[in-house]
Amino acid sequence: MSRLRIFDHDDPSTPLSSTEDLAQIAERLKPIGVRFEQWQASAQVQPGASPEDVMAAYRADIDKLVAENGFNSVDVVSISPDNPAKDAARAKFLDEHYHKEDEVRFFVAGSGLFSLHVGDKVYEIRCEAGDLVGVPDGTTHWFDMGPEPSFIAIRFFTEADGWVGHFTGTDIARRFPRYEPGQAG
């Protein structure tokens, strides 16, 4: 289930608040400029579906988002626990960084953990299938796909070269819990 926990950035052990209510998640993220919403497929997406079939199932939502935000590129990324590059893929996103464009991801299947460092708070968003999250450009954050990653996501880009992270060099991401799918709390 999707979840938002908010922490003081100096205390990763005790959430200030926590909710699994989708409307509350969206409401609590809105003041920091984060978009959080749910999409429904117009057709069933089968395991092993091609990127074209995945995007076709969400075409109306994709087209609306692209028109609203001027994205120049949309793709589908898929990673499974048997991927030989899973450890390197996970490590690439674990340290605090920011982008010079919005980072927008829609989870078609599986899950992942976005942690946003805004002011003196950390907003930890567990995204599940059906969740769209849009992190504004310049927002420091990290992403954990877990030790056995399993997800399919639609990614939206403004720049042709896609994901370019600018790392802050801080250790904050290492002080917060890593993502373990199915974890309680």
N, C-alpha and C positions, 0 to 999 in steps of 0.2 A: 504494500500500500504506500502511496506517496506520502511524504512527511516533510515538514519544516520544523527544524529546531533552531533556536536563536541562542547564541552564547555571547558572554562577554569575551572579547578577544584574549584576555589574560586568564580565562578559566575554562579550559576545554572539557572539564569533568562534570560540570553542572549546567544544563540548559536553563536559560531564563524563561523560556517558553517552548512548547512543543504542540504541534497539531497535525492531524491526518485529514482534517476537513479541507477539501479542495478549495472551497470558496474562501475560507480563512487564510489558506496558504497564499492565494492570489492577492487577497486584501493586504496581508502583512508584507508582501513583496513589492506591491505597487509604489509605496513611498520612496523606495530606493531605485525605482525605474525598471524593475525586473518584470518581464511579462511571463505569466504562468497561466496556461489554459489547457483544456483537453480537446482532442480531436477524435472523431469517429471515422473509421474507414467506410468508404462507399461500397466496397466489395471486400470479401474475405481475403486476407493475405495468407498464403500457404507457406509453411516452412520451406526454405530454399527458393523462395520467389526471387525473380530477377529484380534488379534495381528499378527497371522500367515498370514492372508490375506493382512494386511497392509504391512508387510515386503516383501511378495511376489510381491507386486506391484512395489517395489523399489529394488528388489533383485540385479540387475546388479550394481547399484550405491553403495548399501550396501557392496557387495562383494569386489568391487574395493577399497572402503575406508578402509575396514578391512585389505585387503592385503597391502595397502600402509602404514598403521599406526600400525598394530599389535594388534588391539583391540581383547580382549578375550571374550567380552560379548556385546550383542546388545539386547535391549528390546524396548517395546512400552509403553509409559505412556499416559494416557488419563484422563482428568479432565473436569467436566462440572459444570455449575453454581449451579446445585442442589446437588452437592457433600457435605455431611454434614461436611467433614473435610477440606473444601476449605480454610477457614481462617487460619488454622494451616499450611496447605500446602503452602499458600502464604507467611506467616510469616517466614517460614523456609529459604527462599531464599533472603529476603529483606535487610539483612545487608551485608556489604562488607566482602568478603571472597576470598579465592583462593583454588585451588586444586593442588595436586602433580601429576596430570595427566591432559591431555587436556580434556576440556569439549566440547563435540561435540553433537549438537542437530540438528535434521532435523524436521521442522514443516510440518506435513502432513495436518493439518487443524488448524484453529484458529490462535492465535497470542500471542506474549509476548514481553517483553522489557528487553534486556540485556544492562547493563551499565558497561563499562569497565573503570577502573581508571588506566591510564598509564601515568607515569610522572606527568606533571601538567595539563593533559587533562582528560576529561571524554567523552568517545565515547558511545553515546546512540543509540542502534540498535533496531529498531522496526522490529521484525521478523514476517513474515506472512507465510501462506501456500505456500510450495514450496521452502522455504529458508533453507539452511544448514549454520550453523555458527559453527566454530571451534575456541574455546578460548584456547590459549596456557597455559600449566601448569605454575603456579606461577603468572598468571595475576589476579590482584585484580579486583573484579567485584561483581555485584548483579543482581538478576533477579526478575522481577515483572510480575506476570501473571494476574494482575488486580483484582478488587473486585468481579467480576463475571467470573472467569476463564473458558475458553472454548477452549481447544486445544488438539490435538493428536500430539505427538512427538516421533521420534525414537531416542533413546539414545545409545551412544557408550561408552564402558568402557574398560580400560586396567586392572584395579584391580578387583578381584572377588567381593569385597564388594561394588563396585559401587561408588556412590557419597559420598565423604568425604570432608566436607568443613572445612577450617582452617580460623576462623574469626579474623579480624584485630582489632576489638574493636573501630574503628573510627566511627564517626557519619556522614560521607560524604553521605552515601546512604539516610539518612533521610533529608538531605538538598536539594536533587534533587527531581523533580516532580515524583509522582507515575504514574503508567500506568492506563489509562482509555481508553479502546478500542474505536476507533473513534475520539480520541482527535485531534484537529487541530494543525498545526504548525509543 
